[in-house]
Every structure is written in structure tokens, then in C-alpha cells.
């Protein structure tokens, strides 16, 4: 036996033909087999042997329904299709997971929400349930056991480890934080479904090992349990909330606002280095464009406040700006370029928040972010939503954040439509209740305008994911206390 689980009938015309780590099910219909998930490329032989053990031929396989595109669930689809001639169904949103490598393929049909895939006397209802991936689908169908009809359901992408930031920020698996909100919405939708037989993408998700032990010795079928489905969904909901709450501590970003701007000339290399020395693990800065098209780090439209010079950044070339200095309390430094900042600090374990101030900086910012490899540890922000839309059009996988005093329901809808990951309100408008509401929608929450220690503590305690402060040392100390 190639597989580590002998194939068996679960109920009605449903059989398990997968392995402990990679579930695979088939429905034996009057016109052939429907397979749910194909396992990985390494489990195809075990699946074929399981089919043979049950008396099925590979040519009986007519349809392969894929819950999502991860290789442990879709990796065997190409080879199974080649052997059987079956049609493979997958959501278009998950093409990015299956299009490359030796097991890469293009599905025969793209699943749509509400599709009913029929073969012989069996109909599978397909619901779009994103979260685990952008294109996850869940499947529901009837089983007849001992003259009774039961509803079976598989949550097509229930694991929450893929919704950890450490996973979502990987270069090869960049996923929007909004997928967390999609997952919560999926749970809400699936709670409306009645399910008597709960199936899992993996055997441990529905306690299959324990049920198998009872299946052949118990007068009652242990797989039939109408209470299991909602308990299962509740566990997944709590598991994601646990990740979010833990990350507000373990992954909190202490952004030095324009560097350590309370004690050093703002937006200068002196301020950035001082911010890091004071315990910041993030740098926040502002980008404007010079007259000759160079992105430099400067906050105000006018030069006067911090340099004493007339005019604005856009009135001067970089060479002309080099003659000016930024001043604070007797200290001076020059106006740096974005490239100088990234060249000096991109190698450090820092997150960068880059605010678009001047018009037309989007393309230059995206180019430098990718060139210096900080695209996985960077958020591009603005008070102007259209600027965020523009940079997402240029670089769709860059994280973006909208800076606003406060957020209305209409603002939230606009952010979701624009794919904005981070919600950045003034600290005075941050409460535990609102942070939980924003987290439930999938947003990262980073307050600004943190003017004193009381606001700082309140925003941290409310569960924010990060904070922009002029005094990173005091924030680092408070985080250490907590």
C-alpha cells in the first residue's frame, strides 16, 4: 500500500482515497467519479492505488474539483488529468498557485460562486469562500445512508496559518491583509449552511483518524454529526483571532516618525539613525519630487519651516537642494533622497512607511522599493486615496495605507474597493472596539498623531498593529513593559 491510510467508504457514495496529510475524496456517481482535491504530485500513485483497491479505474474519473490552488491540494491534478482525461475545475483567482513548475496546469473550467457541478445522480454545490487563498471554494452535496439523506460539506480552505503576517509577507506568497476580512466573511456565510457530515482538507480538521477507529465497530456512523460543522467553524474563527491578537504584540511596528523627530532634524539620516538607536523597528518618512524628478524626503510643501529657505521642493533641482540644511535645536543635516535612505537601511530588520506627499512620485517610489528589496517590508501611505490607487496600478502587490483623521463606513468601502491594507487614523480616534471592528475586516491598524504618552499607551492597549511616534524610545520602553 503506497498510502498511509487504506481507502474506505465514509457514507453513501463518498469514499476517502487520500493520505493522512493530503485528503482526497471521490463521489461514485452513476456516470463516473467526481474527485475533491487531487493531493500533491507526490501522492498521485497512492490515490491511484486506493482507487484500484476500491474497484475503480482511473478512466472512471470524470471531474476533479479543487478547493484551492495550494500544491498539497492541487499538485496532482495535472497528472491525474493526463491519466484519466478528467476535467479539472478551479477558481480563476488561484491560477497563480498552479501555473508553474512540473505540476503546473491551466484548469478546464473556472469555478463560479453558486455553480452546481452535476455528474450522473450527484450534484455538488460550489460556494466561493475566499480567505485561505484568494480563490478558495467550499463544496456541498447529499449522501444517502441507510435510507436517510444527509448533507456533506467541505470548507475548502480552512487553515489559518496562511493568514499569519510572516506568511502573507513572503515574496512568493504575497497576500493582502484583507484576506483576513474575507476569511471572517466566509465563516459568517458558511455558518448559514446545514451540514451533517463534515469533511476536511486534511484529516485532522475533521478528526478523521478517531472516526475511522469507530466506523467499523460502532452501530452509528461517526462521520454523521450535525453539531460538528458549527464547532469546526468556531474553532477556525478563534484560531484567526488568536493570531491577530498575538501579532499585535509580537509583530508590533514602532515607526520613528520622520526619524527621531523629537530630538533630531526631521527626515534626515541623522534622525533615521537615531530612531533606530532608540528602539524603533520601523521608519516613517515623506517623499516629494524635485524639479528634476528625484524623490527626496521632506514633509512640508514649503521649505521655510525647517530650512529657512524660500519656495518648495519642486522649485529646485537636487543639486540646488543640496545647498540647504534642515535645522533643529542647533543641529543640522541635509535633505536626503529616498535612495540614500534605502541604500543605508534596507538591509536592516526594519519596516518602512513611505508617505506620498508630492504629485507624481508613485512610479519612482515603486522602482526604488523593488530595487532595494524592501517591497515585503514596506507600506506606501497617503492622505489622498487616488495616490494609493495609482501606486497599486503600478505595483499591485505593494501594501498601502490610508492616512485620515477618522474613517466612515463609506471610507471603509472605498478602501476595500481600492485594496488598501492599512487603516491609519489619528490616535485619539482609536478604541479597542474600533480596532476589533477594523481587524475583523482585515485591516492593519496604525495610528498617528500620538502626541503624548497617554495616547501612546491607549493606542497600544487598544490592539493597534503599529504606531508612528516622534519618541520611539518611550514607545519601545512601554512595549517592553507589556
N, C-alpha and C positions, 0 to 999 in steps of 0.2 A: 504493500500500500504506500503510494507516494505521499499522500496527505497525512496529516496528524489527527484527522477526525474521519471516521467511517461515515459515508453518506447515509442519510436516513430521512424518513418522511416526517415532517413536522405536524401537518394536519391537512386534510383534504388532498388537493393535488399539488401541495407545496413541499419541496424537498430541499435539504441542505447539501451542497456539494463542494463547499469551500474548505478552508483551513481555520485553525484557531485564530490566527492573526488577520486573515483576509476572508471575510464572509462572502459567500456566493450562494444564491438560491435559484432554483428553477421551478417554474409552474408547468406542469404537464397538461397541456390542453388537447382537445380533440384534433388539432391540426399541427401539433408540434410543441416545441419548448419555448417558453419565454424565460430568459435568464436575467436576474437582477444583480448587477455588478459582475465584472469579469475577473476579479482578483488581479494580482500583479503578473507581469510577464513570467515571473519565476514560479507561478502556481498553476499555469495552464495545464501542464501534464497531470497534476494531481486532480484538477477539475475533470479532465477527460477520463481519467481512470474511475473517478467517482460516478460519472455518467454511465460508463460501461458496467460498473458494479450494479447499478440500478436497472440495467437493461435498456438504456437509451443509447442511441448512436449520435455522433457529432452532427450528422446530417439532419437529425431531428431538431436541431437548434435553429430557430427562425428569427428570433428577436433578442437583442441584448440591450437592456435598459440600464443606463449608467446614472447612478445618483449624482455623481460629480466627477471631476476630471483628475483627481489625485492618482498617482501611479499605482497605489496599492488597491485601487478600486476600478481603474480603467486601463491599467497597463497590459492586461491580457486580451483586450478587445480586438486589437489588430490581428493577432494570430488566430483567435477563435473565429473571426470573420473569414480569414483565409481558408481555414479548415472546413467550416460549415456553410459558408455563404450567407450567414445571418445578416440582417440589417442591424446597425448599431445606432442607438438613439442617445443624444447628449445635448445639454443646453449650449447654445452658441457662446454664452458668456464664459464657458470653461474651455474654449478652444486653446487658450494659451497654455493649458496644462497638458495637452495631449498631442500637440503638433510637432514635437521634436523628438530626436533620439530614435533608437531602434524600434521602439513600440509606438512611435508617432503615427497618427492617422487623422483623417477627417471623417466625422460621423456621416452616416447615410441620411439621417434626419435630425433636425434640431427640435428639441422638445419645447413646447409652448405651455404656459400655465393653463391647467384645465384639460389638457389633452386626455383622451381616452384611447388607449392602445389596446386593440382587440385582436385576439387570435383564437379561433375556434369558439369554445364556450366560456372563455375567460376574458374579462375586461379589467385593465389596470388604469386607475385614475392617477394622473400625474400633476402634482402641485408644485409650483415654483416656490422654493423655500430657501432663499439665499442666506448666507451668514458664514457657514463653514468655508464655502467658496462663493464666488460671485454668481455661480450658476447652479447651485445645489437644487435637486428635485427630490420630493418625497413621493412614495408610491402606496396606493391603497387598492385592495381587491378583496373579493369574497371567497371564503373557503367553506365547503360543505363537509361536516364531520358528524357521523352518526345521525344523519338526517337533519342536523341543525346547521344554520348558516351563520358564520362568524366573519367579522371584518378584520382583515390583517392590515397592518401599517408599518412602513419603514420610514423613519426620519432620515432623509438622505444625506445629512451632513451634520451630525450632532456633536462632534468633538469640538471642544473649546480651546484646546492648546494652540490651534492656528490663529486664535484671536488674542494671543499674547503679543505685546509690542515687539518683543525680541524676534518673533516670527514675522509679524507684519512689516517690520522694517528691513527684512533680509533683501538683498539686491535681486535675488532670483524669485522672490515671492512677495513683491511689494503689494500690499493690500491696504485699501483705505480704512481708516479707523471707523468710518461709517458702517462697515460690515458688522460691527458690534451692534449697532442700532438695528440693522437688518436681521440679525440673529434674534434679538428680542422680539421684533415684529413677527418673525417666523414662529417663535414659540407661542405667541398670542394666537396666531392663526391655527396652529396645529392643536391647541387645546380645545378647539371647537369640533375636532374630529372624534368620532367614537371609534375606538379600536379594541378588539378583543384579543388579538394575537400581535404582540409587539415584537418586531424583528430588529436586528442591529446590523450596522455596517461591520461591526466587529463583535465577536461572540460575547465579550464581556459587557457589552452595552445592554444586553437583554438577559444576562445571567444564563446563557445557553448551556454551559457545562453542567450547572446544577439541574437544569430542567431535563437534560439528556439522561442523567442518572435516574430520574423518576419516571421518564417516559414509558419505559417498558415494564415497570413494576407497579405503577400506580393505576388504579381504575379510572382516574380522572386525567385528562391531558394537561400537563403542567404548563404548556405553552398558551393555553386559553385562560386569560386572566384580564377581565375588563377594567381592573383597577390599576394595572401596571403602567399604561400609557401616560396618564397624567403624572404619576410619580416620577417616571422617567424624565418627562419634560421639566418638572420642578427641579430635579437634580441638576439638569443642564443649565437651567436659569441661575441657580445658586452658584454653580461652578464658575460661570462667567462673572457674576458679581464678586466672587472671591478674588478672581484675577484682577479685576478693576480696582478693588479696594487695596489689594496688596501692592499694586503698581503705583498707587498714589504715594506710597512710602518708598518702595524700592527703586522706582524709576522717576521720582520727582526731579524736575529740572529747575535749578536755581540759576536764572538768567541774570547776568550782570548787565543792567540797563545802560546802554551806551558805554559799556565797561563799568568800572567802579566810579560812576559819575558823581558820587557824593564827595569824593576826595581827590579826583584827578580830572584833567581836561577831557570833556566828554568826547566819545567817538574817536579816540586816539589810541595808538598802540600802547602808550603808557597806561591808559585806562583799562584796556583789554587785559594786558598782562597783570595789572593789579587786581582785576576782578578774579582772575584765575587763582592768584596768590591768596585771595581772601576766601576761597572755598567755592566759587561758582563752578558749576559743571555745564553752564551754557553761556553763550554770548549773544546779546541782543544789540542790533545796530540798525542804522538807517542808510539807505542808498539814494543818492541823487546823481544825475548825469552832468558832466562838464560840457562846455561848449563844443569840445572836440570828441565827445562821445565816450568818455571814460567813467565808469561807475566809481564814485568816491563815497566815503562815509561821513555824512553830515545830516543833522536833523532839520534845522530851520530852513525856510526858503531864503531868508536874508542872512548875510554873513555877520551882521553887526554885533549881535548879542555875544558871541563867543570869540570873535576875531577882532572886532572894532573896525572892520573894513566895510566899504560900501558895496551895494549890489548883492547879487545872488550867485549861487554856484554855477548856474547855467550861463552866466555872463562871462565866465572865464574859462580858459583852457587849463589843463592840468599843470602845465609849466608855470602859468601865471599864479595858480592857487598855491604852488609850492613856496611862493614868496611870503605867504601869510602864515600866521601861527594861531592855534587855539589856546586860549588862556583860562586859567582858573587859580585863584589864590597864589599868584606869583609863579605858578608852574606853566610851562608852555610845551607844546608839541605841534607837529604839522598835521594837516589833513591827509589821512591815508586813503589808499584805494581799496576796494573790496578784494582785489587780487592780493594785495600785500597782507591783509588780514588772513586770508585763506592759506597763503603760502607759509605764513608763520605758525598758524594754529590748527590747520586742518588735520594734522597727524595726531592731535591730542584727543582724548576721550571727552569731547565737548559736543553739545548740540548748538546749532546756530539758528537764531531767529533773525531773518533779514527783512526789514520793513521797506517796502517800495514807497519812496517819497516823491521823487520827481517823475515826470512823464517819460515813457519810452525806455524804462530800464529793464523791462521784463526779459528780453532776449539776451542781453549782456549778463544779467544775473544768472539765468539758467545755464548759460555757457560756462561761466566760472564755477558754479556749483558742481556741475558734472566733471569739469576738467580737474578739479581738486578732490573729487571723490567724496564730497560731503552730502550728496543727494539723499543718502539714507539717514542722515542725522541733521536734517535741516527743515525748517518751516519758513515759507515765504509769506509775509503778512502785509496787510494794508488796511487803511480805513476806507478804501474805495473798492467795492466788490468787483467792479468791472476790471480792475487791475488784476485781481485774483483770477477772474475768468480768462483774461488774456494769457497769464503765465501758465494756466492749466492747458490752454490750447497749444502752447509751445512745448510744454513738458507735463503731460497728463499725470505722471506718477509722482510729481513733487507734492509734498504736503503743503497746504495753505491754511492760513488763519485770518479770520476777520476781526479787526480791532474796532470796537464800538463801545460807547458808554454803557449801553444796555441792549437787550435783544427782545424783540416782539415775536409773536408767532409767525408773522409774515417774514421777518428776518430769518428765522429758523428754516422756513420753507425755501427761501431763496438760497441759503447756504447749502441745503441738501441738494437742490437742483444744480448748484454750481460745483458740487463735490468738495466743499470746503471741510477740512478735517478738524480744525481747531477753532474754538469759540473763545474770544478774548474780551471779556467785559472789564469795566472798572471794578476794582476790588470792593468798593462799597456796595456793589450790587450782587455780591456773591454770598449765597447762603447754602447750608447743607442740603436743603430741599431742592434748590435750583440746580445745584451741582449733580445731584442724583437724577433729576429730570433730564439734564443735558447728557449725562453719561448713558442713560437709557436710550438716547437717540444715537449714541455712538461718538459724540464729540469729545475731543480732548479739551480740557478747560484750563486756560492760563490767564489769570487776572493781571491787570497792570494798574498804574496809579496807586501803588502801595506806598502811602506817604508816611506811615509810622509803624511801630512795632505791633500795636494793637490790631491794625488792619492786616498786617502780615500774618499774625498768629491766627486770626479769624479765618482768613482765606485758606491757610494750610489745614486748619482743623475742619473746614467745610469739605475737604476732599479734593481740592484742586490738584491738577497733574503737574503744574509748574507755576512759576511766578516771575515777573520782571521787577527787579528791585535795584535801587541805587546803592544799597548796602548789603551786598551778598554775604558778608561776614556774619551779620546778625541773623540773617535767614539760615545760614549754614549752622550756626550755633543752636538755633531753635529746632531745626530738623534733627540735629544730634541729640538734643534733649528728648525728643519724641521717640 
